[in-house]
Amino acid sequence: MREYIYMDNAATTPVKDEVLEEMIPFFKERYGNPSSIYSIAQASKTAVEKAREQVANAIGAKKEEIYFTAGGSESDNWAIKGIAYRNKRKGNHIITSKIEHHAVLHTCEYLEKNGFEVTYLNVDEDGVVDLEELKNSIKDTTILITIMAANNEIGTIQPIEKIAEIAKSKDVLFHTDAVQAIGSMKIDVKNMDIDMLSLSGHKIYGPKGVGALYIRRGVQIDSLITGGGQERKKRAGTENVPGIVGLGKAIELAYENLEEHNNKLILLRNSLIEKIENNIDEIKLNGHRINRLPNNVNFSFKYIEGESLLLSLDMMGIAASSGSACTSGALDPSHVLMSIGLGHEIAHGSLRLSLGDFNTEEEVDYVVEELKKIVLRLRKMSPLYDKLKEEN
């Protein structure tokens, strides 16, 4: 068996050596609480503020507009609930899309149970939000539009600049879940008129359990976590200093080498797509063919169940996903694939391969060769595939 091939970087990335090296001192020598005033604590505070500046620089924000959280899900929850409850006297209507991450969808569903109204926008067959539907959905009571920058399952990139422009023209706040987009595309929150943005460390070769929420200066938002006075009294709890340091270093590295990083991944992505399409029939590429994240490949394989496909790949030393890692244990088909028009049967047979900095063309070739064998074997076990061959 060859060395394990990891192609599930959309679920999580490994921590890069440079990131870990920055983090280690804050577990041992520099372990002070940033809220204390003695020197060992102030070293931690200085490190947190350095990371805040690194995150701000990466997205075109000011450092005082960056608030550290425990990850993307907390950032999404804070942005949506915080705006909803702060503005409930102004209105109770929120607009999102049907293909958002569950951190957004479940938060909106929670708010619906507590007196808020939510509009879930349709998407086209590539997963792109309908801008006309967005315009027509805005009401006098609309207080927030929350649309992801890029989809975590099918990789489609949304027209967030146009969405932000629509929001601004109607004096509605705009939040984007950019957890998958950060480190893969350039985002300037000022030039793009983004009011709030969520990001996470473990998608960009940083540690798990740390993220950030950008809140444009002047935006009034209720706190999600109350207690102490950390994060300028907006997000209580002793800071995760090693994690924050790691996030800062990871996002700095990501944007130092963004073009080189993307060019490599696009070549690998296109090669993987082309070789799968040339070697396996009865398949469908999900998501926009061009306007997609540089590392995302998502196919549906007819007459195959996705879980069997994943287990078979794992036996051959290949890590992949059938969709979002957060819901990969669910029996229901992906809400994203259903929203782009796939039927239950083909949606169940989806495979997401998400590339990273450490993947190679040799690994692409190996994955395609093994995938071809696995698909053939699984289809031989499928009564639906047998019926198709008989009909032909």
C-alpha positions in Angstrom: 0.0 0.0 0.0 1.3 3.4 -1.0 1.4 6.4 1.3 -2.1 7.7 2.2 -3.4 10.3 -0.3 -5.4 13.1 1.2 -8.0 14.8 -1.0 -10.4 16.2 1.6 -8.8 19.6 2.1 -12.3 21.3 2.0 -13.1 19.4 5.2 -9.8 20.4 6.9 -6.2 21.0 6.1 -3.1 19.9 7.9 -1.3 22.5 10.0 1.8 23.8 8.1 5.2 23.5 9.8 5.6 27.3 9.8 2.3 27.7 11.5 3.0 25.2 14.2 6.4 26.7 14.9 4.7 30.1 15.6 2.1 28.4 17.9 4.3 26.2 20.1 5.8 28.9 22.4 2.3 30.0 23.5 1.5 26.6 24.9 4.6 26.6 27.2 6.9 29.6 27.6 4.4 32.4 26.7 1.3 31.0 28.4 0.1 34.2 30.0 -3.6 35.3 30.0 -3.8 38.3 27.6 -6.1 40.1 30.0 -3.5 40.2 32.8 -1.0 43.1 33.1 2.3 41.5 33.9 5.0 40.9 31.2 4.3 37.3 30.4 0.7 38.1 29.8 1.5 41.1 27.7 3.5 38.9 25.4 0.3 37.0 24.7 -1.6 40.2 24.2 1.0 41.4 21.7 0.8 38.1 19.8 -3.0 38.3 19.6 -2.9 41.9 18.3 -0.2 40.9 15.7 -2.5 38.1 14.5 -5.5 40.5 14.4 -3.4 42.7 12.0 -2.4 39.7 9.9 -6.1 38.8 9.4 -7.1 42.4 8.7 -4.4 42.8 6.1 -5.4 39.7 4.3 -9.0 40.9 3.7 -8.5 44.7 3.5 -9.9 45.5 6.9 -8.8 47.5 9.9 -7.5 45.5 12.8 -10.1 46.9 15.1 -12.8 45.3 12.8 -11.5 41.7 13.5 -12.9 39.6 16.3 -11.6 36.2 17.1 -14.0 33.3 17.6 -13.9 29.5 18.0 -14.4 29.0 14.2 -16.6 29.5 11.2 -19.8 28.2 12.7 -19.6 30.5 15.7 -18.8 33.5 13.4 -21.9 32.7 11.3 -24.1 32.3 14.3 -22.8 35.6 15.8 -23.2 37.6 12.6 -26.8 36.4 11.9 -28.2 36.2 15.5 -26.3 39.4 16.5 -27.8 41.4 13.7 -31.2 39.9 14.0 -31.7 40.7 17.7 -30.0 44.1 17.5 -32.4 45.1 14.6 -35.6 43.4 15.5 -37.4 46.7 16.0 -36.4 47.8 12.5 -37.4 44.5 10.9 -37.5 40.7 11.1 -36.7 39.5 7.6 -33.5 37.8 6.6 -32.4 36.6 3.1 -30.1 33.6 2.5 -29.7 30.8 -0.1 -30.7 27.2 -0.2 -27.1 26.0 -0.5 -25.6 27.7 2.6 -23.5 25.8 5.1 -25.7 24.4 7.9 -24.1 26.9 10.3 -26.1 29.5 8.4 -29.2 27.4 7.5 -29.8 26.0 11.0 -29.2 29.5 12.5 -31.9 30.9 10.2 -34.2 28.0 11.1 -33.7 28.8 14.8 -34.6 32.4 14.2 -37.7 31.4 12.3 -38.9 29.7 15.4 -38.3 32.9 17.3 -40.4 35.3 15.3 -38.2 36.0 12.3 -39.0 35.5 8.6 -36.4 34.0 6.3 -36.3 33.8 2.5 -34.2 31.0 1.0 -33.1 31.9 -2.5 -33.0 29.4 -5.3 -29.9 28.7 -7.3 -29.4 27.6 -10.9 -28.0 24.2 -12.0 -24.5 25.4 -11.3 -25.3 26.6 -7.8 -25.4 30.4 -8.5 -27.8 32.6 -6.7 -30.5 34.3 -8.8 -29.8 38.0 -8.4 -33.3 39.0 -9.7 -34.9 36.8 -7.1 -32.7 38.5 -4.5 -33.8 42.0 -5.6 -37.4 41.0 -5.6 -37.2 39.4 -2.2 -36.0 42.5 -0.3 -38.7 44.1 1.8 -39.0 47.1 4.1 -38.5 44.7 7.0 -35.3 43.1 5.5 -32.4 43.6 7.9 -29.8 41.1 6.6 -28.6 39.3 3.5 -26.3 36.4 4.2 -24.8 34.5 1.2 -21.7 32.4 1.2 -18.7 33.5 -1.0 -18.1 30.0 -2.3 -19.9 26.7 -1.7 -18.2 24.1 0.4 -19.6 21.1 -1.5 -19.6 22.0 -5.2 -17.1 24.9 -5.2 -19.2 27.4 -7.0 -18.2 31.0 -6.4 -21.0 33.5 -5.8 -21.2 37.0 -7.3 -20.7 38.6 -3.8 -19.7 42.0 -5.2 -23.1 42.2 -7.0 -24.9 40.9 -4.0 -23.2 43.5 -1.8 -24.1 46.2 -4.3 -27.8 45.2 -4.2 -27.8 45.1 -0.4 -26.2 48.5 -0.1 -28.7 50.0 -2.6 -31.5 48.9 -0.2 -29.7 49.9 3.0 -29.5 46.2 4.1 -26.5 44.7 5.8 -24.6 42.0 4.0 -22.8 39.1 5.6 -20.8 36.4 3.7 -19.6 33.0 5.0 -16.1 33.0 3.4 -14.8 30.0 5.2 -14.1 28.1 2.0 -13.1 31.2 0.0 -10.4 32.6 2.3 -7.0 31.4 1.1 -8.5 30.5 -2.4 -9.6 33.9 -3.7 -8.8 37.5 -3.0 -11.4 39.3 -0.9 -11.3 43.0 -0.1 -14.1 43.8 2.3 -13.9 47.5 1.8 -13.9 47.5 -2.0 -16.6 44.8 -2.1 -18.8 46.6 0.5 -19.0 43.6 2.8 -20.4 44.4 6.2 -19.5 41.1 7.9 -17.3 38.1 6.9 -16.7 34.7 8.6 -13.5 32.8 8.3 -11.9 29.7 9.9 -8.3 28.6 10.6 -8.4 24.9 9.8 -9.3 25.5 6.1 -6.1 27.4 5.4 -3.4 25.2 7.0 -4.0 26.6 10.5 -5.4 25.0 13.6 -8.9 23.9 14.4 -11.0 25.6 16.9 -10.2 29.2 15.9 -11.8 31.6 13.5 -12.7 35.3 13.1 -15.6 37.5 12.3 -15.0 40.8 10.4 -17.5 43.4 11.5 -17.4 46.7 9.6 -16.8 49.7 11.8 -20.2 51.2 12.6 -22.2 48.0 12.4 -24.1 47.5 15.6 -24.4 43.9 16.7 -25.4 42.1 19.8 -22.9 39.7 21.5 -23.4 36.0 21.1 -21.2 35.0 24.1 -21.3 37.2 27.2 -19.1 37.2 30.3 -15.8 39.0 30.4 -14.6 42.0 28.5 -12.4 40.2 25.9 -12.5 41.3 22.2 -13.4 44.8 23.1 -16.3 43.6 25.2 -18.0 41.9 22.2 -16.9 38.3 22.6 -16.3 37.0 26.1 -13.9 34.2 27.0 -10.2 33.9 27.5 -8.5 34.0 24.1 -7.2 30.9 22.5 -3.8 32.5 22.1 -1.9 29.6 20.3 -4.9 29.1 17.9 -5.1 32.8 17.2 -1.3 33.0 16.5 -1.7 30.0 14.2 -4.6 31.6 12.3 -2.6 34.8 11.9 0.4 33.0 10.4 -1.7 30.7 8.2 -3.7 33.6 6.6 -0.5 35.6 6.1 1.1 32.6 4.3 -2.0 32.0 2.2 -2.0 35.5 0.8 1.8 35.8 0.4 1.6 32.9 -2.2 -2.0 33.2 -3.4 -1.4 33.3 -7.1 1.2 30.5 -7.1 -1.0 28.4 -4.8 -4.1 28.9 -7.1 -2.2 28.3 -10.3 -0.9 24.9 -9.1 -4.3 23.9 -7.8 -6.2 24.9 -10.9 -3.8 22.7 -13.1 -4.4 19.8 -10.7 -8.1 20.4 -10.5 -8.6 20.6 -14.3 -6.4 17.5 -14.8 -8.5 15.5 -12.3 -11.8 16.6 -13.9 -10.5 15.8 -17.4 -9.1 12.4 -16.5 -12.3 11.3 -14.6 -14.5 12.4 -17.5 -12.2 10.6 -20.0 -12.1 7.3 -18.0 -15.6 6.9 -16.4 -19.0 7.2 -18.0 -22.4 8.0 -16.6 -21.1 10.9 -14.4 -22.0 14.5 -13.9 -19.7 17.4 -12.8 -21.4 19.4 -10.1 -20.9 23.1 -9.7 -19.8 25.7 -12.2 -17.1 24.3 -14.6 -15.0 27.5 -14.6 -16.3 29.8 -11.8 -15.4 27.4 -9.0 -12.8 27.2 -6.2 -9.4 26.2 -7.6 -9.2 23.0 -5.5 -12.8 21.7 -5.8 -13.9 18.6 -7.8 -17.4 17.2 -7.2 -18.9 14.5 -9.4 -22.0 12.4 -9.2 -21.7 8.8 -10.3 -24.9 7.2 -11.5 -25.9 3.7 -10.1 -23.5 4.0 -7.1 -24.0 4.8 -3.4 -21.6 7.4 -2.2 -20.8 5.8 1.1 -19.6 2.6 -0.6 -17.5 4.7 -2.9 -15.8 6.5 0.0 -15.2 3.3 1.9 -13.7 1.7 -1.2 -11.4 4.7 -1.8 -10.3 4.6 1.9 -9.3 0.9 1.5 -7.0 2.1 -1.3 -5.5 4.8 0.8 -7.5 7.7 -0.5 -9.4 10.2 1.7 -12.3 12.0 0.1 -15.8 13.1 1.0 -19.4 12.8 -0.3 -20.1 16.4 0.5 -19.7 18.5 3.7 -17.7 16.8 6.4 -20.2 18.2 8.9 -23.0 16.1 7.5 -21.2 13.2 5.9 -22.8 10.8 8.5 -26.3 11.8 7.4 -28.5 9.4 5.3 -30.3 12.2 3.5 -28.8 13.4 0.2 -26.9 16.7 0.1 -29.2 19.7 0.3 -26.8 21.5 -2.0 -27.1 18.8 -4.7 -30.8 18.7 -4.3 -31.0 22.4 -4.7 -29.1 22.4 -8.1 -31.7 19.9 -9.4 -30.3 16.5 -8.9 -32.6 13.6 -8.0 -32.2 11.6 -4.8 -30.6 8.7 -6.5 -27.8 10.6 -8.3 -27.3 13.0 -5.4 -26.5 9.9 -3.2 -23.7 9.0 -5.5 -21.6 12.1 -5.1 -17.9 12.4 -4.5 -16.0 15.5 -3.5 -12.3 15.6 -4.1 -10.7 18.7 -2.7 -7.0 19.3 -3.5 -4.4 21.0 -1.3 -0.8 22.3 -1.4 0.7 18.9 -0.9 -1.1 17.0 -3.7 0.7 16.0 -6.9 -0.1 15.0 -10.5 1.1 11.5 -9.6 -1.5 11.3 -6.9 -4.2 12.5 -9.4 -3.3 9.7 -11.7 -3.4 7.1 -8.9 -6.8 8.4 -7.7 -8.3 8.2 -11.2 -7.0 4.7 -11.8 -8.4 3.4 -8.5 -11.6 5.3 -8.9 -12.2 3.8 -12.3 -11.8 0.3 -10.9 -14.0 1.0 -7.9 -16.8 2.4 -10.0 -16.7 -0.5 -12.3 -16.9 -3.0 -9.4 -19.7 -1.2 -7.6 -21.7 -0.9 -10.7 -21.5 -4.6 -11.3 -23.2 -5.0 -8.0 -26.0 -2.5 -8.9 -29.3 -3.9 -10.2 -30.0 -0.4 -11.8 -26.8 -0.6 -13.8 -27.6 -4.1 -14.9 -31.1 -3.0 -16.1 -29.5 -0.1 -18.1 -27.1 -2.5 -19.9 -30.0 -4.8 -20.7 -32.0 -1.9 -22.2 -29.0 -0.9 -24.3 
